[in-house]
Structure formats: structure tokens, C-alpha cells
Amino acid sequence: MRQRRQIVYQWQYLALAVDSVRGELYWAWLENVKKETMAQLVKEWKETGIDALVWDGSGSHRARLVKEAGVRLINLPAYAPELNPAERIIEEIRGKIEGRVYESLQAKRDKAEAFLHELAAEPARVRRLAGWDWIQEAASQLPN
């Protein structure tokens, strides 16, 4: 019996923001996660109305340049990705696209992109996946 294998080292980064109150998704495909790239993305997201992000302790997330982009950054406790709403959505994406052989990185990205659009069209589903009670309560207490 033969099993197909694919050993290729290519990547792009999916930056994902989840509004778990409204059930909205925002995403961008990045070539890298350097602080300059992340700062530009945060500025773009701020222009769409995002005013706070829950982020882990990644170096590019903590960079002064990113902090200066003007969005409130809420740091997660160390080693606690399960508290990040975006991670729950990422788990869903992985379940949909991993374990397959794709003819190209673009083909894999296209599959993920299609699933993101599917999720984005179902705000109630996004809220079920990432709108935990404690997030809903904390969001209700934020100043407008």
C-alpha cells in the first residue's frame, strides 16, 4: 500500500480577528509576522472599527510599533491560547483543511478562504464557537 506524501516548506500567515459579540470575522493573509507587517495590519483593522485585540505574547504583538497603531491590546496569560477567541476559529479551519494533500499553497489557502467566508456568513455560528459568556460580559462593560 502506498500513501501519498507531500513534503514542501512554504507558508503564509493567517491573521484572524473575531468579534465574538457580533459574530464577525476579519482576516488577512500575511507573508510574515514582523512587527512592521503587524503594525500595518492593526492600523487597517482600526480603520474598519476594531478598537481592541486580544493577543498572545508573540514578539510582534508586543512591539512598540504595534502598540502605537492605536488599538487597545489585551494580553492573554502566558501559555493560554484556549482563551483567545481566534484560536477556536482556527481549530475549525484546521479541521476543515488539514490532512489533505494540496497541489499548491494557494490551493490550500483557497480552501481556508472559502471556509472563512462560510463562517463569516453565519454570525450565530461564530458566536457559538467563540462568544463565551465571560467575553460577552467583559465586552458589555467596555466603554463605547
C-alpha atoms as one frame of an Amber mdcrd trajectory, in Angstrom:
protein
   0.000   0.000   0.000   1.275   3.450  -0.877   0.323   6.614   0.854   0.746
   9.972  -0.806   3.060  12.326   0.998   3.818  15.911   0.404   6.921  17.470
   1.859   7.065  21.123   0.950   8.074  24.024   3.126   6.022  27.045   2.147
   3.824  29.185   4.303   1.684  32.211   4.664   0.240  33.513   7.880  -3.448
  33.927   8.591  -4.127  36.871  10.879  -7.629  36.500  12.270  -9.740  38.772
  14.432 -13.060  37.669  15.893 -15.790  39.964  17.136 -17.396  37.357  19.327
 -20.223  39.704  20.336 -21.427  40.387  16.794 -20.127  37.114  15.354 -17.943
  38.862  12.791 -14.596  37.756  11.366 -11.767  39.852   9.993  -8.750  38.273
   8.389  -5.693  38.907   6.271  -3.054  36.694   4.679   0.466  37.819   5.520
   3.872  36.900   4.134   5.445  37.379   7.570   4.572  38.390  11.118   7.241
  41.028  11.585   6.339  43.993  13.732   6.097  46.318  10.712   3.634  43.985
   8.998   1.568  43.550  12.148   1.520  47.294  12.858   0.196  47.972   9.344
  -2.480  45.307   9.752  -3.561  46.689  13.139  -3.858  50.160  11.571  -6.013
  48.743   8.781  -8.202  46.892  11.251  -8.560  50.039  13.334  -9.902  51.819
  10.248 -12.618  49.142   9.961 -13.735  49.845  13.540 -11.718  47.345  15.563
 -10.607  49.140  18.715  -9.287  46.272  20.852  -7.486  42.989  20.190  -6.907
  40.019  22.467  -3.401  38.814  21.648  -0.828  36.399  22.930   2.714  37.338
  23.926   4.294  36.968  20.484   7.177  39.350  19.955   5.494  41.136  17.071
   2.325  41.537  19.129   4.236  43.225  21.946   6.271  45.531  19.695   6.113
  49.254  20.391   5.300  49.873  16.727   2.182  47.698  17.045   1.135  49.373
  20.284   1.472  52.761  18.586  -1.067  51.689  15.932  -3.743  52.884  18.354
  -5.749  49.749  19.126  -6.102  48.580  22.712  -4.150  45.352  23.101  -5.413
  42.906  25.704  -2.706  40.421  26.590  -3.561  36.803  27.225  -1.952  34.987
  30.137   1.160  33.083  29.090   0.530  29.634  27.600  -3.247  30.136  27.450
  -4.211  30.135  23.752  -7.507  28.485  24.650  -8.653  31.870  25.987  -8.229
  33.515  22.576 -11.468  33.507  20.531  -9.484  33.418  17.273  -7.907  30.108
  18.283 -11.328  28.456  18.389 -11.997  29.587  14.815  -8.520  28.398  13.770
  -9.359  24.951  15.194 -12.427  24.845  12.954 -10.367  25.842   9.927  -7.773
  23.163  10.668 -10.490  20.543  10.949 -11.741  21.522   7.521  -8.430  21.755
   5.616  -5.732  19.693   7.325  -4.934  16.085   6.482  -5.181  16.576   2.740
  -2.574  16.922   0.006  -2.944  20.160  -1.945  -1.419  20.841  -5.314  -0.138
  24.207  -4.100  -0.078  26.524  -1.114  -2.581  28.691  -2.979  -4.978  25.747
  -3.273  -4.811  25.207   0.495  -5.267  28.910   1.132  -8.272  28.948  -1.228
  -9.873  26.119   0.762  -9.317  28.014   4.019 -10.564  31.245   2.466 -13.770
  29.577   1.277 -14.385  28.200   4.758 -13.731  31.617   6.330 -16.377  33.119
   4.037 -18.752  30.310   5.018 -18.192  31.062   8.702 -18.433  34.831   8.185
 -21.860  34.348   6.603 -23.083  32.699   9.824 -22.632  35.139  12.732 -24.616
  32.897  15.093 -22.170  30.056  14.414 -19.195  32.338  15.099 -20.808  33.431
  18.379 -21.365  29.772  19.361 -17.732  28.968  18.619 -16.067  31.990  20.212
 -18.627  34.075  22.088 -18.129  32.654  25.534 -20.147  34.091  28.406 -17.134
  35.724  30.049 -16.238  37.502  26.800 -19.816  38.702  26.324 -19.868  40.070
  29.856 -16.448  41.726  29.579 -17.401  43.306  26.244 -20.619  44.692  27.712
 -18.578  46.516  30.346 -16.159  48.198  27.895 -16.647  51.935  27.375 -18.034
  52.895  23.951
